[in-house]
Amino acid sequence: MSEKSNPCQSCGACCASFRVSFYWAEADDGGGLVPGHLTEKLNDWTRCMRGTWSASPRCVALRGEVGDSVGCGVYPLRPSPCREVEAGSAQCVRARAIHGLPALWEAPAAANEPEPLLAG
């Protein structure tokens, strides 16, 4: 997949901005796919990816430099929050801003936003 079709491969900001928490059974020792040794327990029902539960989060599975060239060391085994994030989403825009990166593309105007007046 090219960078143009997957801008996440040159970003990684989401992986270094938020806590990645998920239901404990997504880990391999609970019957799921996520490598358990890369997670930490939050409570009896929830885990997170190691490195993401801190003031300066960075997932232990993130490889490379944010904003340059990155990859996920457990991509086919990643937890549900990682599968659900979308390039260009509000979460993506926030994460990119945290790292000083511009939004991927302009967000469409909200349906209830008035059209700009044309000078004429």
C-alpha positions as CSV (number, residue, x, y, z in Angstrom):
1,M,0.0,0.0,0.0
2,S,1.4,3.4,-1.0
3,E,1.8,6.3,1.4
4,K,-0.9,8.1,-0.7
5,S,-3.4,5.4,0.0
6,N,-2.3,5.0,3.6
7,P,-1.1,8.3,5.0
8,C,-0.7,6.6,8.5
9,Q,2.6,5.0,7.3
10,S,4.2,8.4,7.3
11,C,2.4,9.7,10.5
12,G,2.0,7.6,13.6
13,A,0.7,10.5,15.6
14,C,-2.3,8.6,17.0
15,C,0.0,5.9,18.3
16,A,1.9,8.5,20.2
17,S,-0.9,10.7,21.5
18,F,-3.6,8.7,23.2
19,R,-4.0,5.8,25.6
20,V,-5.0,2.7,23.7
21,S,-7.4,0.8,26.0
22,F,-9.5,-2.2,25.2
23,Y,-11.4,-5.1,26.7
24,W,-9.0,-7.5,28.4
25,A,-10.0,-10.6,26.3
26,E,-8.6,-9.0,23.1
27,A,-5.1,-10.0,24.5
28,D,-3.8,-13.5,23.5
29,D,-3.9,-14.7,27.1
30,G,-7.6,-13.9,27.1
31,G,-8.3,-15.7,23.8
32,G,-7.7,-12.7,21.5
33,L,-4.8,-11.7,19.2
34,V,-3.0,-8.8,20.9
35,P,0.3,-10.0,22.4
36,G,-0.4,-9.9,26.2
37,H,3.2,-9.0,27.1
38,L,2.8,-5.7,25.2
39,T,-0.2,-4.7,27.4
40,E,-0.8,-3.5,30.9
41,K,-3.8,-4.0,33.2
42,L,-5.9,-0.9,33.8
43,N,-8.6,-2.7,35.8
44,D,-10.3,-6.1,35.9
45,W,-11.9,-5.5,32.5
46,T,-9.6,-3.3,30.6
47,R,-6.0,-3.3,29.4
48,C,-4.0,-0.8,27.4
49,M,-1.0,-1.0,25.1
50,R,2.2,-0.5,27.0
51,G,3.6,3.0,26.8
52,T,0.2,4.6,26.1
53,W,-0.8,5.1,29.7
54,S,1.5,8.0,30.5
55,A,1.8,11.8,30.2
56,S,3.7,11.4,27.0
57,P,2.1,8.3,25.4
58,R,3.9,6.2,22.8
59,C,2.7,2.7,22.0
60,V,5.4,0.1,22.5
61,A,4.5,-1.4,19.1
62,L,5.1,1.8,17.2
63,R,8.3,1.6,15.0
64,G,9.9,4.7,13.4
65,E,9.6,8.4,13.9
66,V,6.3,10.2,14.2
67,G,5.6,12.3,11.1
68,D,8.3,10.5,9.0
69,S,8.1,6.8,8.4
70,V,6.3,4.6,10.9
71,G,4.8,1.1,11.2
72,C,3.1,-1.0,13.7
73,G,5.1,-4.0,15.0
74,V,1.8,-5.9,15.7
75,Y,-0.3,-4.6,12.8
76,P,-2.3,-7.8,12.1
77,L,-2.7,-8.4,15.9
78,R,-3.5,-4.8,16.9
79,P,-6.5,-4.1,19.3
80,S,-9.9,-2.8,18.2
81,P,-9.2,1.0,19.0
82,C,-6.3,0.8,16.5
83,R,-8.5,-0.9,13.9
84,E,-11.3,1.8,14.3
85,V,-9.2,5.0,13.9
86,E,-9.5,6.6,10.5
87,A,-7.1,8.8,8.7
88,G,-8.5,12.3,8.6
89,S,-10.9,11.8,11.5
90,A,-11.3,14.2,14.4
91,Q,-9.0,12.0,16.5
92,C,-6.4,12.0,13.7
93,V,-6.5,15.8,13.4
94,R,-6.0,16.1,17.2
95,A,-3.1,13.7,17.3
96,R,-1.4,15.4,14.3
97,A,-1.8,18.8,16.0
98,I,-0.2,17.5,19.2
99,H,2.9,16.6,17.1
100,G,2.8,19.8,15.0
101,L,1.6,18.1,11.9
102,P,-1.0,19.6,9.6
103,A,-4.4,18.0,9.0
104,L,-4.3,15.5,6.2
105,W,-7.0,17.4,4.2
106,E,-9.6,20.1,4.8
107,A,-12.6,19.0,6.7
108,P,-15.9,19.6,4.8
109,A,-18.1,22.5,6.1
110,A,-20.8,21.4,8.5
111,A,-24.2,21.2,7.0
112,N,-25.6,23.9,9.4
113,E,-22.7,26.4,8.7
114,P,-23.8,29.4,6.6
115,E,-22.3,29.8,3.2
116,P,-19.8,32.7,3.0
117,L,-21.1,35.9,1.6
118,L,-19.6,36.9,-1.8
119,A,-18.4,40.4,-2.2
120,G,-19.6,41.9,-5.4
